[in-house]
Amino acid sequence: MSIYTKIKEDHDEMRDLLQRIEALGPHENDARDNLFNMLKEKAIVHSKAEEKAFYNPLKRFKGLKEEIEHGREEHEEAEQLLEELTDTSLGGTAWMQKFRSLKDSLEHHMNEEEREIFPDAEEVLSREREENMEQEMIEREDKEKYDSDIDHRRHAHVWDSLL
C-alpha cells in the first residue's frame, strides 16, 4: 500500500458517513448525532495526521506549495463547519443546510486531493517514501485519536431537562 491508498480509504469512509447522514429522516436525531460524531472525529483526526504525514513533506516542493496551502485552508474551513454543526442549538433545516455546506466542502476537498495533489505528489515521491508516509499517517491517526478531545453533538431529549 501507499499514502494514497490510506488517504483514499479515509476519504471513502467519510463519503459513506456523509451519505448516511444525508439519507436520514428529519426525526432520526440520535442516529444523525451518532453518525455526525463519527464523521467529525474521522475528519479531524484525518486532517491533522494528513497535514503532518503528507502535507508537511510535500510543501518543500515548489510546484506543490500552493496546493498544500489550499488543502490546509480547506481543512480549517471544514473544522469550523464541524464545530458549528456540533452546537445543539442548531437544528432542523438550518442544521441540514449547514451540513450540506460541509458535505459539499469535504467532497470538493477530497476530490481535489485525489485528482490534483496525488498525481503531483507521485511525480516527486519515491515508492519507498510513499509507503513510509502511509505508515506515518497510520501512527499519527492513532496518536490523534488518543490525544484529541473532540466535542460531540448530543441531541437533547425532553427528559434530559427533567433530570
N, C-alpha and C positions, 0 to 999 in steps of 0.2 A: 504494500500500500504506500501511499504518499500523503503529503499535507493536503493535496487537492481532494483526495478521496475522503479524508477525515472532515474537511470543511463541508464538502458536498453532503455527507451523511448528516451533519448537524443541520444544514440548510433544509434537507428533506424532512427531518424531524420537525423543524419549525414550520415548514409549509403545511405539514399534516395538522399540527396543532391549530394553525390559523384557520384552516378549512373546517376543522371540527368545531371551533368556537363559533365561526360564522353560521354554521348549519343549525345551531341550537335555537330552539323556540324562545319566545320572549319571557317565559316563566321558568326557564331552566337555569335559575340563578346559581344554585350550588354547583352544578356541572360546569357552568361557564366560569365561575370563580376558580374552580379546581384546575381546569384546563388553562385558564389565563395565568394562574400562578406557575404552572409548569412551563408555559411559554416564556414568562418573564424570567424565571431562573435560567432556562436554557439560553435565552438571548443574551442576558447579561454575562453569564459565565463564558459563553462562546466568544462574545466580542472582546472581553478582557484577555482571554487566552490567545485569541487570534491576533490581537494587536501586539502582544509580546512575542509569540512564536512565529508569526508570519509577516506582519506588517513591519515590525522593527528591523529585521534583517533586510527587507526589500527597500526600505526608504533610502538606503545608500546608493541605489542605482538611479541614475539621473532620469531615465525615462519612466520610472515608477513613482517618483517622489510625489507628484501631483495626484496620481490615482490613489496612493496610500493616504494622503491628507484628506482627500474627498471621502474615502471609506471611513476614516475616523470621524469626520463630521457627521456622516450618516449614522454611525454608532451612537454618537451623542444625541442626535435627533430621536432615534428610536428609544434610547433610555429615558429621555424626557417624556415621550408619549407613554411609555410603560409606567412611569411614576404617576402621571396624570390619571391613567386608567386604574391605578391602584386605589385611588380615592373613592371610598364608598359613597360619598355624597353625589358622585356622578353615576347616573343610572339611565335605564331606558334607552330612548332614541339618541340622546346626547352621548351616552357611552358607546353605542354602536357606531355612531358617526366618527367618533374619535378612534375607535377600534379599526374601522375601515381605513382611516388615515394611516394608522400604524401598519396595517396589513399591506397597503399599497407601498409604503415606505420600505418595509422589510423585503417585500418581493422585488422591488426595484433594486435594492441594495444587493440582495443575493444573486439576482440575475446579472447585474453589472460585474460583480466579483467573478462569477463563473465565466462570463463571456469576454471580459476585458482584462482583469488582473491576472487570472490564471494563465492565459496564453502568454502574456508579457513576462510573467514570473518564470514560466517554463523555459523561456529563451535565456535567462540569466542564471538559473539554479541548476546545479548538478543533481543527478538522480539520488545520490547519497545524501545531499543536503536536504532535498525534498523529504526523504524518509526520516532524517533526523528531526526535521521541523514537525513532522507528524507526531513523533514520539514526544517532543517537547510540548506540543499542543495538548496531547492527552494528559500529560503530567500537570500542565498549568490549569487545565479544566478541573482536574481533581483537587488541586490546591485552591482554586477559586471557589469551588463548591464548599469546601471546608471552611475557608476564611471569610466568605461573604456573608453579610447579614442583610438579606433581601426581604423587604416588606412584602407581605402577601395581602391580597384583596380577600375580604371575607364579607359576604353578603349578610347584612344584619337581619335577623329574624324578629318577628313581633315579640316572641317570648324572651329574646335577649334583654329587652328593656325592662322586663318584669323581674329579672334576677338581681 
